Amino acid sequence: MNNAADKQAGDKEHGGLQRTPLYTKMTILMYIIVFLYSGCFWIQIGVLPFLSKKLGVDPIMFGYLETIFSISMLIGGPLFGRFGDLFGARAALTLALFSAFLTYAMLAMSSNILMLFLSRLPGVLMHVMHGAQMVVTDVSGSAERVDVLGKLGVAYGVGMVTGPTVGGLITRFSSEQTAALAASIISLATIVLVLATVPKTTKDPGRVAKTDEAKSESHSVFDYQAILALLKIPMVRYIVILKVVVGIPVGVFHSMFAMVNIDKFGLTAETNGHLLSYVGIVTMVMQGFGVGYISKRFSDGSLLKMSTAALAVSYLLLALVDNLPFLLVILIPMIASGSLLNLVASSSITKCVPDTATGTSLGLSMATHSLIRTMTPTLGGYLYALFGYPSFGLLGFVMNGAMMISILMGYTGGIK
């Protein structure tokens, strides 16, 4: 059986889900909302270090500030997904945007260190990307789900490019607090856009009816048993393990990226900025065009095999990098295969649960990113200090190689 036939068979096995009539309108709308959210998020990311320094925060305390934010998002991810399954994607998206509004408004009002730390706490529910993924999952079919999730990443990337520039201009002509205030106002306007355009229910009633018997009797957002019950599903458990194992080397390398580039290649702030822009462009091209093209031609299982193999080879080559042009070449397959693997994992996890639990499953998937962000900066620092730059590549080679071997041996949790 060829790959296209395998993919069709896999879609049928997952219910042969087709896109709903809301598909076109909702996907375009979600691209706009994610772009606006990303722009605001990166405005405050650019503002935060300068405002922190102005208020007397030292580097160690700034690390605590970032850790609190990551832990908050880790705790809130599954709960947010559960909320979306119980009350609908529109309610969840509104809640996430309101949390963003509170975060930026409190940042704008921060005049001391305590207020600065308090501004991080609403991040527990600031899962706008997660909310947008819920909407597009509700309205998309199996065939195009990976592609549409990838394009959400493109919208986020465009906001990531424009946000810091806008924030920098506002700060230049006014202040850091004014830039944060602008982000809060845009977030508030985005809430109005969601309430005016997104229907109360985005799930297809026909799909929900088919899986209604699997729906939990509990209607509590804090029902951890209902959340953890999804981990009993082999594919869900496998995807969570896969994302943690594959994500740790990415988190380590990402956390030390700028410092390593400065030390090893002698980059200036300007050239390091160009390198980050290069990474962003490669990511957007892959998620916007490459993922959709590839995912329509191969089954999810085949894509996992290809992406883990490509990642293992890329990391092995990373350990051998000794000049900047070589790094630029290696980053292309590394970013492309990493993007593909994450999107396939996010798509697959929504196909193996009842339609009444897609939000919670996405919450578990996205919680892995927050978990990784809480531990990889410290791990990266120790690896770099003790073993140097090649340790990042060797770590990635070993961990991705192990996952590739498990997939080749047939252990994929049911992904085909």
MITOR-298209 format. One record per residue (C-alpha): x, y, z. Coordinates in Angstrom, 3 decimals. Example, Ala and Ser with C-alpha at 12.3 -4.5 7.8 and 13.67 -1.06 7.14 Angstrom:
# residues 2
<u:12.300&v:-4.500&w:7.800>
<u:13.670&v:-1.060&w:7.140>
This chain:
# residues 416
<u:0.000&v:0.000&w:0.000>
<u:1.456&v:3.394&w:-0.928>
<u:1.762&v:6.364&w:1.405>
<u:-1.301&v:8.180&w:0.038>
<u:-3.419&v:5.074&w:0.538>
<u:-1.994&v:4.622&w:4.030>
<u:-2.964&v:8.185&w:4.855>
<u:-6.523&v:7.719&w:3.576>
<u:-6.859&v:4.521&w:5.593>
<u:-5.595&v:6.335&w:8.689>
<u:-8.121&v:9.126&w:8.216>
<u:-10.939&v:6.606&w:7.933>
<u:-9.734&v:4.895&w:11.078>
<u:-9.955&v:8.220&w:12.921>
<u:-13.466&v:8.787&w:11.748>
<u:-12.791&v:10.224&w:8.297>
<u:-13.488&v:13.697&w:9.668>
<u:-14.406&v:16.302&w:7.081>
<u:-14.157&v:20.082&w:7.354>
<u:-17.287&v:21.887&w:8.516>
<u:-19.020&v:24.836&w:6.756>
<u:-17.261&v:27.188&w:9.217>
<u:-13.808&v:26.059&w:8.061>
<u:-12.811&v:28.918&w:5.711>
<u:-14.196&v:31.752&w:7.830>
<u:-12.825&v:30.441&w:11.126>
<u:-9.350&v:29.563&w:9.853>
<u:-8.824&v:33.035&w:8.326>
<u:-10.154&v:34.644&w:11.496>
<u:-7.842&v:32.557&w:13.684>
<u:-4.830&v:33.608&w:11.568>
<u:-5.737&v:37.259&w:12.245>
<u:-6.291&v:36.693&w:15.969>
<u:-3.042&v:34.743&w:16.403>
<u:-1.157&v:37.480&w:14.516>
<u:-2.578&v:40.180&w:16.820>
<u:-1.889&v:38.106&w:19.929>
<u:1.662&v:37.290&w:18.854>
<u:2.403&v:40.938&w:18.092>
<u:1.223&v:41.976&w:21.565>
<u:3.057&v:39.115&w:23.265>
<u:6.340&v:40.048&w:21.613>
<u:5.822&v:43.722&w:22.386>
<u:5.839&v:42.837&w:26.081>
<u:8.685&v:40.327&w:25.648>
<u:10.796&v:43.159&w:24.230>
<u:9.696&v:45.577&w:26.945>
<u:10.067&v:43.269&w:29.951>
<u:13.912&v:43.139&w:30.250>
<u:14.301&v:46.920&w:29.992>
<u:11.477&v:47.663&w:32.423>
<u:12.826&v:45.014&w:34.813>
<u:16.264&v:46.566&w:34.746>
<u:14.792&v:50.014&w:35.333>
<u:12.996&v:48.681&w:38.432>
<u:16.198&v:47.130&w:39.805>
<u:15.759&v:43.460&w:38.857>
<u:19.104&v:41.611&w:38.658>
<u:19.766&v:38.701&w:36.230>
<u:19.025&v:36.018&w:38.849>
<u:15.733&v:37.625&w:39.812>
<u:14.873&v:38.013&w:36.125>
<u:15.375&v:34.258&w:35.771>
<u:12.878&v:33.724&w:38.596>
<u:10.468&v:36.032&w:36.786>
<u:10.658&v:33.898&w:33.632>
<u:10.398&v:30.651&w:35.599>
<u:7.215&v:31.809&w:37.341>
<u:5.666&v:32.556&w:33.954>
<u:6.628&v:29.122&w:32.551>
<u:5.319&v:27.282&w:35.619>
<u:2.061&v:29.235&w:35.447>
<u:1.543&v:28.218&w:31.824>
<u:2.459&v:24.608&w:32.623>
<u:-0.220&v:24.444&w:35.337>
<u:-2.825&v:26.235&w:33.275>
<u:-2.473&v:24.400&w:29.947>
<u:-4.482&v:21.229&w:30.676>
<u:-7.024&v:23.174&w:32.779>
<u:-7.498&v:25.643&w:29.943>
<u:-8.095&v:22.794&w:27.503>
<u:-10.604&v:21.235&w:29.869>
<u:-12.386&v:24.607&w:30.139>
<u:-12.621&v:24.800&w:26.336>
<u:-14.110&v:21.304&w:26.089>
<u:-16.756&v:22.134&w:28.704>
<u:-17.673&v:25.694&w:27.700>
<u:-16.597&v:25.990&w:24.059>
<u:-13.640&v:27.348&w:22.131>
<u:-15.041&v:30.893&w:21.986>
<u:-15.283&v:31.095&w:25.777>
<u:-11.769&v:29.675&w:26.105>
<u:-10.304&v:32.071&w:23.540>
<u:-12.002&v:35.019&w:25.259>
<u:-10.618&v:33.931&w:28.630>
<u:-7.098&v:33.595&w:27.182>
<u:-7.198&v:37.038&w:25.598>
<u:-8.552&v:38.557&w:28.827>
<u:-5.619&v:36.977&w:30.677>
<u:-3.273&v:38.550&w:28.129>
<u:-4.993&v:41.909&w:28.652>
<u:-4.514&v:41.634&w:32.425>
<u:-0.856&v:40.645&w:32.044>
<u:-0.001&v:43.591&w:29.801>
<u:-2.125&v:46.081&w:31.769>
<u:-0.459&v:45.059&w:35.043>
<u:2.935&v:45.307&w:33.342>
<u:2.051&v:48.823&w:32.173>
<u:1.173&v:49.792&w:35.762>
<u:4.287&v:48.183&w:37.300>
<u:6.208&v:50.706&w:39.365>
<u:7.960&v:48.194&w:41.646>
<u:9.321&v:44.648&w:41.596>
<u:6.298&v:43.132&w:43.384>
<u:3.914&v:44.442&w:40.718>
<u:6.240&v:43.116&w:38.046>
<u:6.066&v:39.608&w:39.530>
<u:2.290&v:39.821&w:39.962>
<u:1.944&v:40.688&w:36.271>
<u:3.245&v:37.185&w:35.431>
<u:0.479&v:35.330&w:37.283>
<u:-2.397&v:35.829&w:34.784>
<u:-0.202&v:33.887&w:32.364>
<u:-1.706&v:30.744&w:33.897>
<u:-4.606&v:31.141&w:31.439>
<u:-2.895&v:33.085&w:28.649>
<u:-3.186&v:30.259&w:26.089>
<u:-4.416&v:32.132&w:23.019>
<u:-2.556&v:29.870&w:20.582>
<u:-4.133&v:26.878&w:22.299>
<u:-7.575&v:28.469&w:21.959>
<u:-7.039&v:29.115&w:18.252>
<u:-5.929&v:25.500&w:17.811>
<u:-9.185&v:24.387&w:19.449>
<u:-11.209&v:26.384&w:16.925>
<u:-9.380&v:25.133&w:13.825>
<u:-9.461&v:21.574&w:15.187>
<u:-13.223&v:21.839&w:15.602>
<u:-13.810&v:23.027&w:12.031>
<u:-11.107&v:21.145&w:10.086>
<u:-11.046&v:17.625&w:8.718>
<u:-8.352&v:15.004&w:9.168>
<u:-6.718&v:15.682&w:5.793>
<u:-5.956&v:19.375&w:6.270>
<u:-5.457&v:19.547&w:10.051>
<u:-1.649&v:19.460&w:10.013>
<u:-1.587&v:22.150&w:7.326>
<u:-3.962&v:24.533&w:9.092>
<u:-2.144&v:24.109&w:12.416>
<u:1.076&v:24.935&w:10.580>
<u:-0.370&v:28.129&w:9.134>
<u:-1.316&v:29.247&w:12.642>
<u:2.415&v:29.063&w:13.308>
<u:3.056&v:31.318&w:10.318>
<u:0.599&v:33.906&w:11.666>
<u:2.379&v:33.736&w:15.016>
<u:5.733&v:34.162&w:13.271>
<u:4.588&v:37.300&w:11.441>
<u:3.465&v:38.787&w:14.763>
<u:6.795&v:37.781&w:16.280>
<u:8.590&v:39.810&w:13.610>
<u:6.377&v:42.911&w:13.794>
<u:5.720&v:43.032&w:17.565>
<u:9.229&v:43.886&w:18.799>
<u:9.574&v:46.569&w:16.114>
<u:6.302&v:48.225&w:17.109>
<u:7.176&v:47.939&w:20.799>
<u:10.602&v:49.426&w:20.188>
<u:9.161&v:52.421&w:18.360>
<u:6.583&v:53.093&w:21.095>
<u:9.272&v:52.818&w:23.782>
<u:11.560&v:55.133&w:21.847>
<u:8.964&v:57.908&w:21.581>
<u:7.276&v:57.291&w:24.936>
<u:8.116&v:54.556&w:27.498>
<u:8.120&v:50.822&w:28.208>
<u:4.867&v:51.184&w:30.154>
<u:3.197&v:52.843&w:27.148>
<u:4.231&v:49.935&w:24.914>
<u:2.730&v:47.445&w:27.405>
<u:-0.423&v:49.573&w:27.570>
<u:-0.712&v:49.461&w:23.772>
<u:-0.474&v:45.653&w:23.902>
<u:-3.263&v:45.540&w:26.492>
<u:-5.544&v:47.781&w:24.391>
<u:-5.010&v:45.640&w:21.278>
<u:-5.789&v:42.525&w:23.336>
<u:-9.015&v:44.097&w:24.541>
<u:-9.989&v:44.938&w:20.939>
<u:-9.234&v:41.332&w:19.933>
<u:-11.679&v:40.103&w:22.598>
<u:-14.387&v:42.212&w:20.944>
<u:-13.463&v:40.692&w:17.573>
<u:-13.794&v:37.153&w:18.975>
<u:-17.158&v:37.813&w:20.624>
<u:-18.495&v:39.426&w:17.447>
<u:-17.368&v:36.788&w:14.944>
<u:-16.806&v:33.387&w:16.576>
<u:-19.974&v:31.340&w:17.187>
<u:-20.654&v:30.123&w:20.714>
<u:-20.158&v:26.530&w:19.575>
<u:-17.567&v:25.628&w:16.936>
<u:-17.729&v:21.847&w:17.349>
<u:-19.738&v:19.945&w:14.752>
<u:-22.869&v:18.537&w:16.511>
<u:-22.659&v:15.403&w:14.347>
<u:-19.140&v:14.625&w:15.527>
<u:-20.003&v:15.272&w:19.165>
<u:-23.062&v:13.022&w:18.921>
<u:-20.903&v:10.139&w:17.669>
<u:-18.579&v:10.384&w:20.680>
<u:-21.059&v:11.581&w:23.286>
<u:-20.912&v:8.312&w:25.167>
<u:-17.231&v:9.008&w:25.906>
<u:-17.999&v:12.383&w:27.443>
<u:-17.111&v:12.753&w:31.125>
<u:-19.950&v:12.972&w:33.620>
<u:-18.033&v:15.640&w:35.501>
<u:-18.463&v:19.279&w:34.497>
<u:-15.633&v:20.614&w:36.659>
<u:-12.677&v:22.336&w:35.048>
<u:-10.541&v:21.082&w:37.957>
<u:-11.393&v:17.423&w:37.393>
<u:-7.796&v:16.197&w:37.148>
<u:-8.961&v:12.598&w:36.839>
<u:-10.717&v:13.457&w:33.569>
<u:-7.548&v:15.193&w:32.335>
<u:-5.195&v:12.395&w:33.376>
<u:-7.597&v:9.772&w:31.986>
<u:-6.523&v:10.836&w:28.488>
<u:-3.006&v:9.623&w:29.276>
<u:-4.444&v:6.094&w:29.457>
<u:-4.976&v:6.319&w:25.683>
<u:-1.787&v:4.821&w:24.172>
<u:-1.451&v:7.414&w:21.404>
<u:-1.904&v:10.362&w:23.783>
<u:0.660&v:8.947&w:26.189>
<u:3.089&v:8.241&w:23.355>
<u:2.768&v:11.749&w:21.875>
<u:3.399&v:13.389&w:25.267>
<u:6.521&v:11.244&w:25.746>
<u:7.626&v:11.928&w:22.159>
<u:7.286&v:15.701&w:22.538>
<u:9.205&v:15.746&w:25.823>
<u:12.053&v:13.548&w:24.546>
<u:12.391&v:15.418&w:21.251>
<u:11.746&v:18.814&w:22.860>
<u:14.480&v:18.698&w:25.512>
<u:17.389&v:19.074&w:23.016>
<u:15.472&v:21.869&w:21.256>
<u:14.887&v:23.670&w:24.556>
<u:18.530&v:23.291&w:25.602>
<u:19.845&v:24.618&w:22.289>
<u:17.275&v:27.430&w:22.148>
<u:18.019&v:28.597&w:25.697>
<u:21.752&v:28.874&w:24.964>
<u:21.478&v:29.899&w:21.302>
<u:22.390&v:33.577&w:21.575>
<u:25.164&v:33.077&w:24.161>
<u:26.780&v:30.238&w:22.181>
<u:26.659&v:32.190&w:18.928>
<u:28.336&v:35.172&w:20.553>
<u:31.061&v:33.031&w:22.156>
<u:31.699&v:30.600&w:19.305>
<u:31.172&v:32.753&w:16.216>
<u:31.795&v:36.245&w:17.603>
<u:28.395&v:37.584&w:16.571>
<u:27.393&v:41.139&w:17.390>
<u:23.898&v:42.084&w:18.590>
<u:23.064&v:43.086&w:15.005>
<u:24.294&v:39.876&w:13.362>
<u:22.645&v:37.773&w:16.059>
<u:19.395&v:39.561&w:15.238>
<u:19.869&v:38.675&w:11.573>
<u:20.425&v:35.033&w:12.544>
<u:17.214&v:34.973&w:14.593>
<u:15.340&v:36.492&w:11.642>
<u:16.779&v:33.741&w:9.425>
<u:15.452&v:31.122&w:11.857>
<u:12.042&v:32.797&w:11.832>
<u:11.878&v:32.898&w:8.031>
<u:12.835&v:29.209&w:7.667>
<u:10.207&v:28.289&w:10.262>
<u:7.465&v:30.289&w:8.550>
<u:8.266&v:28.887&w:5.102>
<u:8.170&v:25.334&w:6.448>
<u:4.948&v:25.772&w:8.415>
<u:3.243&v:27.819&w:5.727>
<u:4.093&v:25.739&w:2.678>
<u:6.280&v:22.720&w:3.379>
<u:4.121&v:21.074&w:6.043>
<u:0.941&v:21.244&w:3.975>
<u:2.653&v:19.836&w:0.892>
<u:4.344&v:16.956&w:2.720>
<u:1.453&v:16.037&w:5.033>
<u:-0.895&v:15.452&w:2.089>
<u:1.464&v:12.884&w:0.579>
<u:2.555&v:10.789&w:3.561>
<u:0.879&v:9.137&w:6.544>
<u:1.476&v:10.495&w:10.050>
<u:3.579&v:7.433&w:10.930>
<u:5.820&v:7.952&w:7.903>
<u:6.219&v:11.628&w:8.747>
<u:7.319&v:10.749&w:12.282>
<u:9.945&v:8.342&w:10.932>
<u:11.292&v:10.921&w:8.483>
<u:11.323&v:13.808&w:10.960>
<u:13.020&v:11.924&w:13.818>
<u:15.641&v:10.537&w:11.412>
<u:16.300&v:14.005&w:9.973>
<u:16.539&v:15.496&w:13.468>
<u:19.000&v:12.825&w:14.626>
<u:21.275&v:13.446&w:11.623>
<u:20.955&v:17.239&w:11.966>
<u:21.969&v:17.164&w:15.628>
<u:24.928&v:14.892&w:14.879>
<u:26.108&v:17.431&w:12.297>
<u:25.475&v:20.247&w:14.791>
<u:28.077&v:18.677&w:17.086>
<u:30.590&v:19.104&w:14.247>
<u:29.750&v:22.721&w:13.363>
<u:32.803&v:24.985&w:13.419>
<u:31.694&v:27.990&w:11.335>
<u:28.602&v:30.121&w:10.799>
<u:27.834&v:29.109&w:7.148>
<u:27.795&v:25.429&w:8.226>
<u:25.368&v:26.310&w:11.046>
<u:23.056&v:28.126&w:8.609>
<u:22.883&v:25.009&w:6.443>
<u:22.268&v:22.629&w:9.373>
<u:19.485&v:24.806&w:10.765>
<u:17.325&v:24.240&w:7.656>
<u:16.691&v:20.473&w:8.084>
<u:16.664&v:20.855&w:11.873>
<u:13.930&v:23.515&w:11.842>
<u:11.973&v:21.843&w:9.029>
<u:11.882&v:18.386&w:10.629>
<u:11.220&v:19.799&w:14.105>
<u:8.266&v:21.850&w:12.832>
<u:6.883&v:18.855&w:10.967>
<u:7.154&v:16.548&w:13.972>
<u:5.441&v:18.983&w:16.351>
<u:2.570&v:19.656&w:13.973>
<u:2.013&v:15.963&w:13.232>
<u:2.010&v:15.262&w:16.979>
<u:-0.506&v:18.062&w:17.678>
<u:-2.746&v:16.878&w:14.836>
<u:-2.539&v:13.206&w:15.817>
<u:-3.394&v:13.828&w:19.465>
<u:-6.712&v:15.428&w:18.462>
<u:-7.647&v:12.466&w:16.255>
<u:-7.308&v:9.796&w:18.948>
<u:-9.628&v:11.326&w:21.573>
<u:-13.399&v:11.922&w:21.576>
<u:-14.402&v:15.188&w:19.958>
<u:-15.507&v:16.345&w:23.408>
<u:-11.883&v:16.164&w:24.644>
<u:-9.821&v:17.730&w:21.842>
<u:-9.125&v:20.882&w:23.872>
<u:-7.844&v:18.907&w:26.848>
<u:-5.643&v:16.759&w:24.602>
<u:-4.131&v:19.882&w:23.053>
<u:-3.585&v:21.217&w:26.567>
<u:-1.566&v:18.136&w:27.491>
<u:0.411&v:18.464&w:24.264>
<u:1.194&v:22.141&w:24.800>
<u:2.002&v:21.622&w:28.488>
<u:5.082&v:19.729&w:27.352>
<u:6.522&v:22.994&w:25.978>
<u:6.069&v:24.751&w:29.329>
<u:7.564&v:21.781&w:31.164>
<u:10.608&v:21.855&w:28.884>
<u:11.052&v:25.623&w:29.325>
<u:11.230&v:25.244&w:33.111>
<u:14.211&v:22.872&w:33.093>
<u:16.214&v:23.259&w:29.886>
<u:17.870&v:26.659&w:30.574>
<u:19.600&v:25.234&w:33.652>
<u:20.454&v:21.979&w:31.873>
<u:21.817&v:23.925&w:28.899>
<u:24.020&v:26.050&w:31.138>
<u:25.569&v:23.012&w:32.825>
<u:26.124&v:21.183&w:29.525>
<u:27.805&v:24.192&w:27.946>
<u:30.016&v:24.848&w:30.978>
<u:31.073&v:21.204&w:31.423>
<u:31.186&v:19.787&w:27.884>
<u:31.050&v:22.733&w:25.483>
<u:29.131&v:23.348&w:22.282>
<u:29.251&v:19.768&w:20.830>
<u:27.221&v:18.476&w:23.815>
<u:24.066&v:20.116&w:22.405>
<u:24.347&v:18.173&w:19.163>
<u:25.223&v:14.880&w:20.878>
<u:22.267&v:15.213&w:23.267>
<u:19.913&v:15.783&w:20.332>
<u:21.409&v:12.885&w:18.371>
<u:20.988&v:10.419&w:21.242>
<u:17.427&v:11.449&w:22.174>
<u:16.087&v:11.696&w:18.624>
<u:17.932&v:8.541&w:17.648>
<u:16.243&v:6.680&w:20.502>
<u:12.817&v:7.868&w:19.344>
<u:13.604&v:6.920&w:15.747>
<u:14.563&v:3.390&w:16.833>
<u:11.347&v:3.035&w:18.843>
<u:9.302&v:4.101&w:15.814>
<u:11.146&v:1.702&w:13.492>
<u:10.476&v:-1.085&w:15.997>
<u:6.778&v:-0.344&w:15.629>
<u:6.082&v:1.467&w:18.884>
<u:4.106&v:4.527&w:17.808>
<u:1.208&v:4.393&w:20.249>
<u:-1.117&v:3.598&w:17.344>
<u:-0.077&v:6.391&w:14.935>
<u:-0.169&v:5.067&w:11.357>
